[in-house]
Each structure stands twice: as C-alpha cells, then as structure tokens.
Amino acid sequence: MKIIEVRAIPFAIPFTKPLKFASGEIHVADNVLVRVTTEDGVTGVAEAPPRPYTYGETQESICAVVAKLFAPAVEGLSLLDREQVRARLTRTVGNPTAKAAIDMAMWDAWGKTVGQSVHGLLGGFTDRLRVSHMLGFDAPDVVAQQAVEMRELYGITSFKVKVGRRPIALDVAVCRRLREVVGDDVELYLDGNRGWTAAEAADVVHRLTDVGLSRVEELCPADDVLGRRWLVAQCPVPFVADESAPTPADVTREILAGAATAVSIKTARTGFSDSLRVAHLAEGLGVEAVIGNQIDGQVGTACSLAFGASQATTARTAAELSNYLDMSDDLLTEPLRIADGEMRVLPGAGLGIDIDEDKLARYRVDAG
C-alpha cells in the first residue's frame, strides 16, 4: 500500500445559480481533484474546494502546495501511515482543504485496497442521512419558493438560511416568509458567515424567537472575543462554530471559552482523520456536531456522506449535502441521489464513487 503518486487536478464547472452569502459568492466550482495512487495500482480520490475569503486558499495555491510540498512529503509512505502523513503536512501552516483532500483520498484508496467502504472503516453507524439545503441571498418570496421546490423535488425539510452583511430587516423578512410558506414542520437555521456585530446578531435572534430556529451559526466575527461570548451566553438555541473552529484545537478553545455551544464538521476542511478528532471532542464535551457544506461538488459530498453516516453524533441532525444540485454538471459516473429527504450511503469499496474521465478531461483547466 505504498503511495507512489499524489496529484492535484484543477477543474471548473459553472453553477446554474450562484450561491451568495455574507463572506462571498460562488459562480463557478473551481475546485481541485486530488488523486493518491499506490504501488498496487489503486487510486483514491477526494475534492478540495478553495475558499480564499475563508481559508486563504485558491485553486492555484492548492495545486502548487500539493505538487511542491505535500506530494514529496507523502510519497513513499503507506496508506496506513496516516499519523506520519499528518505530522509531515502540519509542518506547513494553513492549506486545510489541500491537506484534507490528501487524507480523504488515502482513506478511499485504503478502502478500495481492502475491499471495504470508507463509511464502514470510519465506524458505519447508519446507512443514511437526512439532508439539509443551504439557501443563499435573495428576496423573501424567491428564497421561500426555492425551499418549496427542494421539498417537492427531493423531500428536503431542513434549510440553512444565509444571512448577514445586508439590511437586517431583509434577513428577518426572509426568515418570516420562509416559516409562513413551509410551515412549522420544517427545520430552519441561520448562518451569518461572521456578517453581523454581536449586538446586531442578538437583535435578530430575539426578533426571530417566534420563528422557531433550531440553531444559529457564525453570526459574528470570532475575533470579537467579548462580544461573541456575550452573544452566545444569551442565545436561546445552539450556537455553531464553523469558520472560527477549523482545527480540533480551535474547537476546544471555542467551546471552553463559551464562544460556541456546537460545532460544524466539514470533511473538506478536516478530512476524515481530523473530523474523527472533532467528533470525539464534541462527544466528550457534550456539544452537538453537525455536518456542514463547503459548497462541495459530488465528490466532496460523497466524503461528507460517508463520514456523517459513520458517527452517531453526526447522524442525529440533517447534513448539508445538497448544494451540488446548483452545479451545471459534475465528475461522477453515477450521480448522487436524494429521495424522501435522505441520502443513502453508497455501496462499494472506498467512497463508492467513480470519476468520469471524459468529464474530467472536459472540465480540467490545466494542460492535462
């Protein structure tokens, strides 16, 4: 199981409808496919989505760091040398999605080598997850109609509502209109992407008490230390740390400091190995852990599905698995499916996915 090659392949697939939110907007999935190949001829895959406004990574930087630093550090090691790989990669600061993709591709290759699913190797708790869908910035009636369509087409009854950095009255109106249209049996929760001050966030949360939010996420900046603790102390629902807690150490600090009461796990950011660490931390600290979305394509979504369904802690809540639906195409030979508001774990070894090489050739943006 010796690794002989680690390769990063950039590709770009347009979105049919851009997703807009407080910290940025996405018009094109300019992601990176990472492949880890062993001397046995097995290749594992994963996806690295660059988010320069969150982690400072770009498509170009991911490809460069993999080619120049990470591949030389990993090649020659075994798929089972995950802790050695982690130690070597952490010598380089930052670059979370590049590191995560290498880790997940190694797990995929390991599963294929031994004929087992990654989901099973990780823990195999359940065979499905409920799906939550992210709703981006738009007018109240437009956002409400999007939710109705998602429920009618896919049975989805859980929605993350993007808010922040626009008139507060508009965000409040969106939430109220959503509740009016979808009814009381649908889950609604907010994600501010650090777009409000602590005082603004407190105002909105109190205004929306009657809307019945299940949780809120990153409503104000993490570096507003006192304001954030003040906000979280009075928040009537779980306050989720996301961008503020990209590593297990950050999770510990945020929770113990009273700056969050729940945590979002994104496999695109922490891979499988560190996502296990975060899930176990959350369990030990007694806080909720939810599966977030890095606006992944279907490769990344398959990773989130495999991990989220493998742990009892992350399988309790709906997972953000559906925003690839807004992409005009994808790289898999068989597309992921959502039915009755759920996504089932994929059968087969590894992640259970195969890359369509013709599509990859069509969408890749390097020389090939």
C-alpha positions as CSV (number, residue, x, y, z in Angstrom):
1,M,0.0,0.0,0.0
2,K,2.9,2.3,-0.6
3,I,2.0,5.7,-2.1
4,I,3.8,6.4,-5.3
5,E,1.9,9.5,-6.6
6,V,-0.1,12.4,-5.2
7,R,-1.6,14.6,-7.9
8,A,-3.8,17.7,-7.9
9,I,-6.0,18.3,-11.0
10,P,-7.8,21.7,-11.2
11,F,-11.2,21.8,-12.8
12,A,-14.0,24.3,-13.2
13,I,-17.8,23.7,-13.5
14,P,-20.2,26.6,-13.7
15,F,-23.1,26.9,-11.3
16,T,-26.6,27.2,-12.8
17,K,-27.5,29.6,-10.0
18,P,-24.8,31.3,-8.0
19,L,-24.8,31.0,-4.2
20,K,-24.5,34.3,-2.4
21,F,-23.7,34.8,1.3
22,A,-22.1,37.2,3.7
23,S,-18.5,36.3,3.1
24,G,-18.6,35.8,-0.7
25,E,-20.4,34.2,-3.6
26,I,-19.8,31.2,-5.8
27,H,-20.4,31.3,-9.6
28,V,-18.0,28.5,-10.7
29,A,-16.9,25.4,-8.8
30,D,-13.2,26.0,-9.4
31,N,-12.2,23.0,-7.3
32,V,-9.3,20.6,-7.3
33,L,-9.5,16.8,-7.7
34,V,-6.8,15.1,-5.6
35,R,-5.6,11.6,-6.5
36,V,-3.5,9.3,-4.4
37,T,-2.1,6.3,-6.2
38,T,-0.4,3.2,-4.6
39,E,2.2,0.8,-6.0
40,D,-0.7,-1.7,-6.2
41,G,-2.4,0.4,-8.9
42,V,-5.1,1.6,-6.6
43,T,-6.2,5.3,-6.8
44,G,-8.1,7.1,-4.1
45,V,-9.8,10.5,-4.8
46,A,-11.1,13.5,-2.9
47,E,-12.1,17.1,-3.7
48,A,-10.5,20.3,-2.4
49,P,-12.8,23.4,-2.8
50,P,-10.8,26.7,-2.5
51,R,-12.4,29.4,-0.3
52,P,-9.9,32.3,-0.4
53,Y,-12.2,34.5,1.8
54,T,-12.3,31.9,4.5
55,Y,-9.0,30.0,4.5
56,G,-6.9,31.9,2.0
57,E,-6.6,29.0,-0.4
58,T,-7.1,29.3,-4.2
59,Q,-7.2,26.7,-6.9
60,E,-3.7,27.6,-7.9
61,S,-2.3,27.6,-4.4
62,I,-3.9,24.1,-3.7
63,C,-2.3,22.7,-6.8
64,A,1.1,24.3,-6.0
65,V,1.3,23.2,-2.4
66,V,0.3,19.6,-3.3
67,A,2.9,19.5,-6.1
68,K,5.8,21.2,-4.4
69,L,5.4,20.3,-0.7
70,F,2.8,17.7,0.1
71,A,3.3,15.1,-2.6
72,P,7.1,14.9,-1.9
73,A,6.3,14.6,1.8
74,V,3.7,11.8,1.4
75,E,5.1,9.7,-1.5
76,G,6.9,6.6,-0.2
77,L,4.7,6.2,2.9
78,S,2.0,3.6,3.3
79,L,-1.8,4.3,3.3
80,L,-1.7,3.2,6.9
81,D,0.8,5.9,7.9
82,R,-1.9,8.5,8.4
83,E,-0.4,9.9,11.6
84,Q,3.0,10.2,9.9
85,V,1.4,11.9,6.9
86,R,-0.5,14.3,9.2
87,A,2.7,15.2,11.0
88,R,4.5,15.9,7.8
89,L,1.7,18.0,6.3
90,T,1.2,20.1,9.5
91,R,4.8,21.4,9.1
92,T,3.2,23.7,6.5
93,V,0.9,26.3,8.0
94,G,-2.7,26.6,6.7
95,N,-3.8,24.9,3.5
96,P,-6.6,23.0,5.2
97,T,-8.5,21.8,2.2
98,A,-5.4,20.6,0.4
99,K,-4.4,18.6,3.5
100,A,-7.9,17.3,3.9
101,A,-8.2,16.1,0.4
102,I,-5.0,14.1,0.6
103,D,-6.2,12.5,3.9
104,M,-9.6,11.5,2.4
105,A,-8.0,10.2,-0.9
106,M,-5.8,8.0,1.3
107,W,-8.9,6.6,3.1
108,D,-10.6,6.0,-0.3
109,A,-7.5,4.1,-1.6
110,W,-7.3,2.1,1.7
111,G,-11.0,1.1,1.4
112,K,-10.5,0.0,-2.2
113,T,-7.4,-1.9,-1.3
114,V,-9.1,-4.0,1.4
115,G,-12.5,-4.2,-0.3
116,Q,-14.3,-2.2,2.4
117,S,-16.3,1.1,2.4
118,V,-14.8,4.2,4.0
119,H,-18.1,4.6,5.8
120,G,-17.6,1.2,7.4
121,L,-13.9,1.8,8.2
122,L,-14.8,5.0,9.9
123,G,-17.5,3.5,12.1
124,G,-20.5,2.6,10.0
125,F,-23.2,3.9,12.3
126,T,-26.1,4.2,9.9
127,D,-26.8,3.7,6.2
128,R,-28.4,7.2,5.5
129,L,-28.5,10.8,6.5
130,R,-31.3,13.4,6.4
131,V,-30.4,16.2,4.0
132,S,-30.3,19.9,4.7
133,H,-30.2,22.5,1.9
134,M,-28.5,25.9,2.0
135,L,-30.5,28.9,0.8
136,G,-28.4,31.9,-0.4
137,F,-29.2,35.6,-0.5
138,D,-32.3,36.6,-2.4
139,A,-35.7,38.3,-2.0
140,P,-38.1,36.7,0.6
141,D,-40.5,35.2,-1.9
142,V,-37.7,33.8,-4.1
143,V,-36.0,32.1,-1.1
144,A,-39.3,30.7,0.0
145,Q,-40.0,29.3,-3.4
146,Q,-36.6,27.6,-3.5
147,A,-37.4,25.9,-0.3
148,V,-40.7,24.7,-1.6
149,E,-39.1,23.3,-4.7
150,M,-36.5,21.5,-2.7
151,R,-39.2,19.9,-0.6
152,E,-41.3,19.0,-3.6
153,L,-38.5,17.6,-5.7
154,Y,-36.4,15.9,-3.0
155,G,-38.4,15.8,0.2
156,I,-36.0,18.1,2.0
157,T,-37.4,19.5,5.2
158,S,-34.3,21.2,6.7
159,F,-32.9,24.5,5.5
160,K,-29.9,26.7,6.4
161,V,-30.7,30.3,5.7
162,K,-27.7,32.6,4.7
163,V,-27.9,36.0,6.5
164,G,-25.6,38.9,7.3
165,R,-24.0,41.9,5.7
166,R,-27.2,43.3,4.2
167,P,-30.2,45.1,5.7
168,I,-31.2,43.2,8.8
169,A,-34.9,43.9,8.0
170,L,-34.4,41.9,4.8
171,D,-32.9,38.9,6.5
172,V,-35.7,39.0,9.1
173,A,-38.3,39.2,6.3
174,V,-36.7,36.2,4.5
175,C,-37.0,34.0,7.7
176,R,-40.5,35.0,8.4
177,R,-41.6,34.4,4.9
178,L,-39.9,31.0,4.9
179,R,-41.8,30.0,8.0
180,E,-45.1,31.2,6.6
181,V,-44.6,29.2,3.4
182,V,-43.0,26.0,4.6
183,G,-45.0,25.6,7.8
184,D,-44.0,24.5,11.3
185,D,-42.7,21.0,10.4
186,V,-39.7,22.3,8.5
187,E,-36.3,23.0,10.2
188,L,-34.9,26.5,9.7
189,Y,-31.5,27.7,11.0
190,L,-29.2,30.7,10.3
191,D,-25.7,31.1,9.0
192,G,-24.3,34.6,9.2
193,N,-20.7,33.9,8.0
194,R,-19.5,36.4,10.5
195,G,-21.5,39.1,8.9
196,W,-23.1,40.9,11.9
197,T,-21.8,42.5,15.0
198,A,-22.7,40.7,18.2
199,A,-25.3,43.4,19.0
200,E,-26.9,43.0,15.6
201,A,-26.9,39.2,15.9
202,A,-28.6,39.4,19.3
203,D,-31.2,41.7,18.0
204,V,-32.1,39.4,15.1
205,V,-32.1,36.2,17.3
206,H,-34.6,37.9,19.7
207,R,-36.7,39.2,16.8
208,L,-36.9,35.7,15.4
209,T,-37.8,33.8,18.6
210,D,-41.3,33.1,17.3
211,V,-39.9,31.7,14.0
212,G,-38.6,28.6,15.8
213,L,-34.9,28.4,14.7
214,S,-33.2,25.1,15.6
215,R,-29.7,26.7,15.8
216,V,-27.5,29.6,14.5
217,E,-24.0,29.6,13.0
218,E,-21.2,32.1,13.0
219,L,-23.4,35.2,13.3
220,C,-20.5,37.5,14.4
221,P,-16.7,37.6,14.0
222,A,-14.7,35.1,16.1
223,D,-12.1,37.8,17.0
224,D,-14.8,39.9,18.8
225,V,-13.9,37.9,21.8
226,L,-16.1,39.6,24.5
227,G,-19.0,40.3,22.2
228,R,-19.2,36.8,21.0
229,R,-19.2,35.3,24.5
230,W,-21.9,37.9,25.4
231,L,-23.9,36.8,22.4
232,V,-23.6,33.1,23.0
233,A,-24.5,33.4,26.7
234,Q,-27.9,34.8,25.8
235,C,-28.5,32.7,22.6
236,P,-31.7,30.6,23.2
237,V,-30.5,27.9,20.6
238,P,-27.2,26.2,19.9
239,F,-24.5,28.5,18.5
240,V,-22.4,26.6,16.0
241,A,-18.7,27.3,15.4
242,D,-17.7,26.9,11.8
243,E,-15.0,29.1,10.3
244,S,-13.9,30.0,13.8
245,A,-13.0,26.4,14.6
246,P,-11.1,24.9,11.6
247,T,-8.9,22.6,13.8
248,P,-9.5,20.3,16.8
249,A,-7.6,22.8,18.9
250,D,-9.8,25.7,17.8
251,V,-12.9,23.6,18.6
252,T,-11.7,23.1,22.1
253,R,-10.8,26.7,22.6
254,E,-14.1,28.0,21.3
255,I,-16.3,25.6,23.3
256,L,-14.3,26.0,26.6
257,A,-14.2,29.8,26.1
258,G,-18.0,30.0,25.9
259,A,-17.8,31.3,22.3
260,A,-19.9,28.4,20.9
261,T,-22.1,25.6,22.0
262,A,-22.0,23.4,19.0
263,V,-19.6,22.7,16.1
264,S,-19.8,22.2,12.3
265,I,-17.7,19.4,10.9
266,K,-16.6,19.9,7.2
267,T,-14.7,17.0,5.8
268,A,-13.4,19.3,3.1
269,R,-11.6,21.2,5.9
270,T,-10.6,18.4,8.3
271,G,-10.5,15.3,6.1
272,F,-11.6,12.1,7.8
273,S,-8.8,11.8,10.3
274,D,-9.2,15.2,11.9
275,S,-13.0,15.0,11.5
276,L,-12.9,12.0,13.8
277,R,-10.9,14.0,16.3
278,V,-13.5,16.8,16.2
279,A,-16.5,14.4,16.5
280,H,-14.9,12.7,19.5
281,L,-14.1,16.1,21.1
282,A,-17.7,17.2,20.6
283,E,-18.9,14.0,22.2
284,G,-16.6,14.4,25.1
285,L,-17.5,18.0,25.7
286,G,-21.2,17.2,25.4
287,V,-21.9,19.5,22.4
288,E,-23.8,19.0,19.2
289,A,-21.8,18.2,16.0
290,V,-23.3,18.8,12.6
291,I,-22.2,18.1,9.0
292,G,-21.6,21.4,7.2
293,N,-21.1,22.1,3.5
294,Q,-18.1,23.7,1.9
295,I,-20.1,24.1,-1.3
296,D,-18.7,20.8,-2.4
297,G,-19.2,19.1,-5.7
298,Q,-20.5,15.5,-5.7
299,V,-17.0,14.1,-4.9
300,G,-16.8,16.2,-1.7
301,T,-20.4,15.5,-0.9
302,A,-19.7,11.7,-1.0
303,C,-17.0,12.3,1.5
304,S,-19.4,14.2,3.8
305,L,-22.0,11.5,3.5
306,A,-19.5,8.7,4.3
307,F,-18.3,10.4,7.4
308,G,-21.6,11.9,8.7
309,A,-23.3,8.5,8.5
310,S,-20.4,6.8,10.2
311,Q,-20.8,8.5,13.6
312,A,-23.7,8.5,16.0
313,T,-23.0,12.1,16.9
314,T,-23.2,13.5,13.4
315,A,-26.0,11.3,12.2
316,R,-28.5,12.9,14.6
317,T,-29.1,16.0,12.6
318,A,-29.7,16.8,8.9
319,A,-26.5,17.1,7.0
320,E,-25.7,19.8,4.4
321,L,-25.4,17.5,1.3
322,S,-27.4,19.1,-1.5
323,N,-25.8,22.2,-2.8
324,Y,-24.1,20.4,-5.7
325,L,-27.6,20.5,-7.2
326,D,-26.9,24.0,-8.2
327,M,-23.9,23.0,-10.4
328,S,-24.4,22.5,-14.1
329,D,-22.6,19.2,-14.1
330,D,-20.2,17.0,-12.1
331,L,-17.5,14.5,-12.3
332,L,-19.1,11.2,-11.2
333,T,-20.1,8.4,-13.5
334,E,-23.2,7.8,-11.3
335,P,-24.7,11.0,-9.7
336,L,-25.6,11.1,-6.0
337,R,-29.3,10.8,-5.3
338,I,-31.6,12.4,-2.7
339,A,-35.0,10.8,-2.1
340,D,-37.6,11.4,0.6
341,G,-35.2,14.0,2.2
342,E,-32.5,11.5,2.7
343,M,-29.2,10.4,1.0
344,R,-28.2,6.7,1.4
345,V,-24.6,5.6,1.9
346,L,-23.1,4.5,-1.3
347,P,-22.3,0.8,-1.8
348,G,-18.9,-0.5,-2.8
349,A,-15.3,-0.2,-1.6
350,G,-13.8,3.1,-0.7
351,L,-16.1,6.1,-1.1
352,G,-18.2,4.1,-3.6
353,I,-17.7,6.6,-6.4
354,D,-16.0,6.6,-9.8
355,I,-14.7,9.6,-11.8
356,D,-16.0,10.0,-15.3
357,E,-12.7,10.6,-17.1
358,D,-14.4,12.2,-20.1
359,K,-16.0,14.8,-17.9
360,L,-12.7,15.4,-16.1
361,A,-11.0,16.0,-19.4
362,R,-13.7,18.4,-20.4
363,Y,-13.6,20.5,-17.2
364,R,-10.0,20.4,-16.2
365,V,-8.2,23.7,-16.6
366,D,-4.6,22.5,-16.6
367,A,-2.6,21.2,-19.6
368,G,-3.6,17.6,-18.8
